[in-house]
């Protein structure tokens, strides 16, 4: 199959590039904005048609959560309109589409893991634009699959794990929020789940994917430092209100992964096991 991966230079896009080496039964086209501007509707239609694309994986997104509060028009363009263009182009040629979304489509006021049946209720510009993207994709492509994920990190790009390792080495003290609960997701694990969907055949619908287990950002940081061998930095718990941010964050955004596990018969690693794998790779660099 001919698989188009957009946002190829991001965390998830880079992991998909690595996995392509293990899944050589497909032909891959990796693009970022230089090769294909997904905000250009006509360019998307032409590219998909001319390259005989059979599956699209959209890893591109506007992910600057706080910045999106002041830049919702551009965030909407990349998170809502562009996925709609990809979906329409996919439908035109009979291709499937996998759209990556976020836990921010929920306001985080629940106390039980979110299933796919829970009604989304975003309370940030980022969450609103990503939800609009989900709706556009599902409306415009009959073979569309939306995968919501959370707390993504990898050896690539800028992310929480790399930042906490750097700050842990630089500082003696660090304050990290303890009253926001979720689950970290190793981008390599998410990429493997996406590859399983490609290999087995995309089953349309909305799915949730993160690693297994639950923690706060504070717990996550402590684990990062422990696994990275950082012992000189004291990590203190902070309340959300002590660390003001422009965009509200979900206080609880644990995702229920039952549906994706059953549909594609995949096992999901615990977040600490995957974190160990990632930290080990970062220590090798």
N, C-alpha and C positions, 0 to 999 in steps of 0.2 A: 504493500500500500504506500501511497505518497502522502506523507504527513508534514503539514506545515506547522511549525512552532513559532509563534510570535513572542516578542519580548525575550529573545534568546540570550541577551546579555545580563538579565536579572538573575536572582538567586535560583529560582525554579527553572528558568530557561537554561542556565548553565548545567544544572543537574540533569536535565533532559538530554543535553548534548553528551554528557558522560554516559548515560544509559543507552544512547543510540549505538554505542560501541558494542553493547551486549545484545542488542536487538537488531541485528543486521538484516533481518528478513524484510524490513521496511526501508523505503527511501525517504530521507528527511530533507526538508528545506527550512533552515533556521534563519529567521529574519529579526532585525530590530528596526528602529525608525529609519535608519540609513537605507536599508534595503526595501522596506515597505512601511509607508505611513498609514497605519490602520485607521487614522482619522479622515483619510481621503477615500470616500465611498467608491468612486469610480476606479481608483487605483487598486482597491481591494478586489472588486469584481473582476477586473482584468487579470490580476495576478493569479487569483484562484482558478480562473478558467484556463488561462494559458499554461499553467503548470500542472494541470490535471490533478489537483489536490483532492484527496479522498477523506482525510481527517484533518481538522484544524484544532490545535491546542493553543488557546489564548492565555499566555503567561504575562502579557503586557498589562500594566495598570498604573494609575496615579495612586501612590501609596503614602504620600506625605500627609498624614492624618490632620495635623494642626494647620498646615498650610492650606488644606482644602477648604477650611472655614472661610478664608478670604479669597479663594480661587476656585469657587464651586463651578464656575462656567467651564474652565479648562478640565477640572476633575470629571465633570459630567461628559465632556467630549471623549475623554479617554476611557472612562469606566462604564459609560452608558451607550453613547452613540456609536463608538467604534466597535464594541462587541455586536451591536445590532447590524452593522455593516458586514461584519464577518459572518454572522448568522444568515443574513439574506444571501450572501455570496455562496455559502455552503449549501443552502436550500436549492439555489439555482442549478448547481451541478450534482446534487444528490449526495453531498458529503456530510459527514458527522462533525459536530463541534463540541469540544470540551472547554467550558468557561470556568476559570478559577475565581471564586468569590471569597467572602470573608465572614467571620463571626460578628463583625460590626453591623450586620443587617439586623441584629437583635440589640435591644437596649440594655441587656444584662441585669434585669431585675428578677430573673428566675432563680430558683434554688435547686432545680433538677436539670440534668443535661438536656440541651436543646435537641429535639428530633426534627426531622425535615417537615413534619406536619405543623409545627408551631408557627403561628403567623408572625412574619418579620415586623419589626418596629424600630427602625434605626433612629438614633438621636444625634447623628453627626452628618456633616456634608459628605464625608467619605462613605459612610454607611448608606446614605440615601442614593448616592451615585452608583454604588456597587449593586444595590438592590434594583435600581432602574435598569442596570445592565443585565441582571438575571432575567427580569421580565421581558426585555427586548429579545434576548436570546431564545427564550422559551416560546415566544410568540412567532418569531421569524424563521425558526429552524425546527423541523419535526424530528430531527435526530440530535437534538441538543442535550448535553449533560452539564449540569452546574455542580461544581465541587466547592463547598465552603470549607475554608481552613482557618487556622489561627496561629498567632505567635511564631511566624515562620523564621527560621534561621538556617545558615549553611556555612560552608567555608568561603562562599563567594559574597562579594558586595559588603554593604554595611548592615549590621544587624545587632540585636541585643547581646548575643553571646560574645561576639568579637569586641563589642564596646565594654562589656563587663570585665573581660580578661584584661583589656588595655587599662581600664580605670583601676582594677584591682592591683595592677603592677605599679601604677602611678601614685595611688593615694593610700593613706593609712586608714581613712574612714569613708564610708559610702552609705547613703540613705536610699533605700529601695522600697517601693510600695508593697504593702503586705495585704491590703484589703481588696485587691483585684485578683480574681481566681479564674484560671483557665488551664489550657494545656499547650505546652510548646510543641512545635511541629518541625521536625528535621526535613528540609526540602528534598533530600534524597529519598526519604520514605514516601513523601507525597508524589514525587516523580515516578516511583515504582508502582504506586497505585494507579496513576494515570496510564502508565505503560500496560498494566494489567487490563485496563479498560480497552485500550487500543487493540491489544492482542486477542482479547476474548470477544470484542465487538461492543461498541458503545451502546449502553442501555439508557435511553432517554430518561430524564428526571433530575431531581435535586438530591445531592448527597452531601454528607458531612465527613470530613477527614482531618484528624489531628493524630498525634501519638496517643497512646493509652495513658491513663493516670491523670492526676489533678495536682496543681500547685499554685502558689502565688508568685508574683515577680520576685519577691524576697526569697522564697524557697528556691526558686530557679537560680537566682544569683549565687546563693550559698552553694548549690550543687555545682555550678560552673566553676567557682573558685576552688572547691574541694577537688574536682576532677582535673583542674589545671595546675594543682599544686600551689595555689596562692594562699599563703598563711599570714601575710603581713597586713592585710586589710580587714578592718572590722566593719561588717555589714549590719546596719541598723534598720529596723522596720519603720516605714513611714506610712501615715494615712494619706489617702488620695488628696485630701484638701491641703496637705502640707507640700504637695508638689503640683502646683496649679498648671493646667494645660488648657489651651484654647478649645480643643474639642473634647467633649465628654467621652470617657472610656467605659465599656461595659464592666460592671463590677463582678459579674459572673457570666462567663461565656464558654462553659464546657460543652463540647459537642458530642452528641450520641452517634457513634460510628456503626451501629448494628446493620443498617441498610447496605452500606458499601461493602462491609465484610461478607455479608450473606450473598449479595449479588455477584461479586467477583471472586468469592472464596479466598479472601486474602487475610493474612494474620498481620496485626499492627503491633510494632514494638512499643514497649514502655518508654516514656520520654527520657528517663534517666539512662537507659541502655543506648538510645540513639544519641543522646548528648555526649556520652562517653566516646562513641565512634567519631563524632564531629570534633570534639576537643582533641582527641588523639591525632587527627589529621591536621588540625591547626598547629599543634605542637611540633609536628614534623616540618612545617614550612620554615 
